[in-house]
Amino acid sequence: EELKEFGVTSLGENVFNGCTSLTKVDLSKIISIGSSAFYNCISLEIEDFSLPNLTYIGSGVFHGVKIKKISNLGKVEKLPSVNNTNVNNYGSVETLLEVTLPDTITNIPENSFYGYKYLERVTARNVEVINNNAFKYCKSLNYITLQNVKTIGSEAFRYCKLEGELSLPNASGDIGLLAFSETKITSVATLGNITGLCSSTSWFYEYGVFKGCKELERVIL
């Protein structure tokens, strides 16, 4: 039921995949974790996920694990890709509430937090690129640091909460189709040096960036 690491710094792919009775791990010394290492360890609960020495994490590592908070991903420079939205990289979509990404992360891959419906807060200070569907269906998401974001992909925040004002002071690329669709944004304060909104001439229509934002009252372009 309990796993303690004695001098181990690297865990390979699938190493504890399907260990459904595992309830406790000590990963404080871990530097590298391979894909699906703790996949479907459904009895494992982590209140505050903190791996200060981590430099690499594979895909689907903690699928099904009950993680409430991710506060420290060490020195990871690249988040794992998500090709299948039914596979979750950051624990169960039913439990995760808060994420803090290290300053080494500048890119959030496609589908990264897709469907994490109780995720409320994301701190991502140095992120410049947020790819397609990155936070789609994060219906409780109401806070995310966007001050350094330059480009946002299609449907990146679709169906998120995001109440209040949207400000993208350093934006310089494109904002994709339906990027903020169906959110509760009330005003758009600045879009930096945006060169395009969903690369379309009709961005308030069928695939509009802000389609369905019924509480949007004020826009400064």
C-alpha positions as CSV (number, residue, x, y, z in Angstrom):
1,E,0.0,0.0,0.0
2,E,2.9,2.4,0.7
3,L,5.8,3.3,-1.6
4,K,8.9,5.0,-0.3
5,E,11.9,5.9,-2.5
6,F,15.3,4.9,-1.2
7,G,17.9,6.6,-3.4
8,V,15.7,6.2,-6.5
9,T,15.7,9.3,-8.7
10,S,14.1,8.0,-11.9
11,L,10.9,6.1,-12.6
12,G,10.3,4.4,-15.9
13,E,7.2,4.1,-18.0
14,N,4.2,2.1,-16.5
15,V,6.3,1.2,-13.5
16,F,3.3,1.3,-11.1
17,N,0.5,1.3,-13.7
18,G,-2.7,-0.2,-12.3
19,C,-1.5,-0.5,-8.7
20,T,-5.0,0.2,-7.4
21,S,-4.2,-0.3,-3.7
22,L,-1.3,2.1,-3.6
23,T,-2.1,4.9,-1.1
24,K,1.1,6.7,-0.4
25,V,4.3,7.7,-2.2
26,D,7.4,9.8,-1.4
27,L,8.6,11.4,-4.6
28,S,10.7,14.2,-3.1
29,K,14.0,12.9,-4.6
30,I,12.5,12.0,-8.1
31,I,14.1,13.8,-11.1
32,S,12.3,11.9,-13.9
33,I,9.0,10.1,-14.3
34,G,8.1,8.1,-17.4
35,S,4.7,8.0,-19.1
36,S,1.8,6.3,-17.2
37,A,4.1,5.5,-14.2
38,F,1.1,5.8,-11.8
39,Y,-1.7,5.4,-14.3
40,N,-5.0,4.4,-12.6
41,C,-3.5,4.3,-9.1
42,I,-7.0,5.2,-8.0
43,S,-6.5,4.9,-4.3
44,L,-3.6,7.3,-4.3
45,E,-4.5,10.8,-2.9
46,I,-2.1,13.7,-3.0
47,E,-3.1,16.9,-1.2
48,D,-0.2,19.0,-2.5
49,F,1.8,17.7,-5.4
50,S,5.4,19.0,-4.9
51,L,8.4,17.6,-6.8
52,P,11.2,20.2,-6.3
53,N,13.8,18.1,-8.2
54,L,11.7,17.1,-11.2
55,T,13.2,17.8,-14.7
56,Y,11.0,15.5,-16.8
57,I,7.5,14.1,-16.7
58,G,5.9,11.9,-19.3
59,S,2.3,11.7,-20.4
60,G,-0.5,10.1,-18.4
61,V,1.7,9.7,-15.4
62,F,-1.0,10.4,-12.8
63,H,-4.2,9.6,-14.7
64,G,-6.8,8.7,-12.1
65,V,-4.8,9.8,-9.1
66,K,-6.6,12.2,-6.7
67,I,-4.5,15.3,-6.8
68,K,-5.9,18.5,-5.2
69,K,-3.1,21.0,-5.8
70,I,0.1,21.1,-7.9
71,S,2.5,23.6,-6.3
72,N,5.9,22.5,-7.6
73,L,7.0,20.8,-10.8
74,G,10.6,21.5,-10.2
75,K,12.6,22.6,-13.2
76,V,10.5,20.9,-15.9
77,E,10.9,22.8,-19.2
78,K,8.3,21.0,-21.2
79,L,4.8,19.8,-20.3
80,P,3.8,16.4,-21.7
81,S,1.6,16.4,-24.8
82,V,-2.0,15.2,-24.7
83,N,-3.2,13.4,-27.8
84,N,-6.2,11.7,-26.2
85,T,-8.5,13.9,-24.0
86,N,-9.6,10.8,-22.1
87,V,-6.1,10.5,-20.7
88,N,-5.3,13.0,-17.9
89,N,-1.7,14.1,-17.1
90,Y,-2.4,15.9,-13.8
91,G,-4.6,13.5,-11.8
92,S,-8.3,13.0,-11.8
93,V,-10.4,15.7,-13.4
94,E,-12.7,15.5,-10.4
95,T,-10.2,16.6,-7.8
96,L,-7.6,19.2,-9.1
97,L,-8.3,22.7,-7.8
98,E,-5.1,24.7,-8.3
99,V,-1.9,24.6,-10.4
100,T,1.3,26.5,-10.2
101,L,3.6,26.1,-13.2
102,P,7.3,26.7,-12.9
103,D,8.9,29.7,-14.5
104,T,10.7,27.4,-16.9
105,I,7.4,26.6,-18.7
106,T,6.6,28.9,-21.6
107,N,4.3,26.7,-23.6
108,I,1.1,24.9,-22.5
109,P,0.4,22.1,-25.0
110,E,-2.9,21.3,-26.7
111,N,-5.5,19.7,-24.4
112,S,-3.3,20.0,-21.3
113,F,-6.0,20.7,-18.8
114,Y,-9.0,19.7,-20.9
115,G,-12.1,18.9,-18.8
116,Y,-10.6,19.7,-15.3
117,K,-14.0,21.0,-14.2
118,Y,-13.1,22.0,-10.7
119,L,-9.8,23.7,-11.5
120,E,-10.1,27.2,-10.1
121,R,-6.7,28.8,-10.3
122,V,-3.6,28.6,-12.5
123,T,-0.4,30.5,-12.0
124,A,1.7,30.5,-15.1
125,R,4.0,33.5,-14.9
126,N,6.2,32.9,-17.9
127,V,3.9,31.2,-20.3
128,E,3.9,32.8,-23.8
129,V,1.9,30.2,-25.8
130,I,-1.4,28.5,-24.8
131,N,-2.4,25.9,-27.4
132,N,-5.8,24.6,-28.7
133,N,-8.2,23.4,-26.0
134,A,-5.6,23.8,-23.3
135,F,-8.3,24.7,-20.6
136,K,-11.5,23.8,-22.5
137,Y,-14.3,22.8,-20.1
138,C,-12.5,24.0,-17.1
139,K,-15.8,25.4,-15.9
140,S,-14.6,26.6,-12.5
141,L,-11.4,28.4,-13.8
142,N,-11.6,32.0,-12.7
143,Y,-8.0,33.0,-12.3
144,I,-5.0,32.6,-14.6
145,T,-1.9,34.8,-15.1
146,L,-1.8,35.9,-18.7
147,Q,0.6,38.9,-18.5
148,N,3.3,37.3,-20.7
149,V,1.0,35.4,-23.1
150,K,1.6,36.2,-26.8
151,T,-0.6,33.6,-28.6
152,I,-3.7,31.7,-27.7
153,G,-5.0,28.7,-29.7
154,S,-8.6,27.8,-30.7
155,E,-11.0,27.0,-27.9
156,A,-8.2,27.4,-25.3
157,F,-10.6,28.8,-22.7
158,R,-14.0,27.8,-24.1
159,Y,-16.6,27.2,-21.4
160,C,-14.3,28.5,-18.6
161,K,-15.6,30.8,-16.0
162,L,-13.2,33.7,-16.2
163,E,-15.4,36.4,-14.7
164,G,-14.4,40.0,-15.0
165,E,-11.8,41.8,-17.1
166,L,-9.5,40.2,-19.8
167,S,-6.1,41.8,-20.2
168,L,-3.4,40.5,-22.6
169,P,-0.8,43.3,-22.5
170,N,2.0,41.3,-24.2
171,A,-0.1,39.6,-26.8
172,S,1.5,39.8,-30.3
173,G,0.3,36.8,-32.2
174,D,-3.1,35.3,-33.0
175,I,-6.1,34.5,-30.8
176,G,-7.7,31.4,-32.2
177,L,-11.3,30.4,-33.0
178,L,-13.7,30.4,-30.1
179,A,-10.7,31.0,-27.7
180,F,-12.8,32.7,-25.0
181,S,-16.2,31.5,-26.2
182,E,-18.9,31.0,-23.5
183,T,-16.9,32.6,-20.7
184,K,-18.1,35.2,-18.3
185,I,-15.7,37.9,-19.3
186,T,-17.3,41.4,-18.8
187,S,-14.7,43.6,-20.5
188,V,-11.6,43.4,-22.7
189,A,-9.1,46.0,-21.5
190,T,-6.1,45.4,-23.8
191,L,-5.1,42.9,-26.5
192,G,-1.5,44.1,-26.7
193,N,-0.2,44.0,-30.3
194,I,-2.5,41.3,-31.5
195,T,-2.2,40.8,-35.3
196,G,-5.4,38.7,-35.7
197,L,-8.4,37.4,-33.9
198,C,-9.0,33.8,-35.1
199,S,-7.5,34.7,-38.5
200,S,-11.0,35.4,-39.7
201,T,-12.8,38.5,-41.0
202,S,-15.9,37.6,-38.9
203,W,-14.6,37.1,-35.4
204,F,-17.9,37.9,-33.7
205,Y,-19.8,35.3,-35.7
206,E,-19.9,31.5,-36.0
207,Y,-16.4,30.8,-34.8
208,G,-15.8,34.1,-33.0
209,V,-13.2,34.5,-30.3
210,F,-15.8,35.8,-27.9
211,K,-18.9,34.0,-29.2
212,G,-21.5,33.5,-26.6
213,C,-19.9,35.8,-24.0
214,K,-23.2,37.1,-22.8
215,E,-21.8,39.2,-20.0
216,L,-19.3,41.0,-22.2
217,E,-20.1,44.7,-22.0
218,R,-17.0,46.6,-23.0
219,V,-14.2,46.0,-25.5
220,I,-11.2,48.2,-26.3
221,L,-9.4,47.1,-29.5
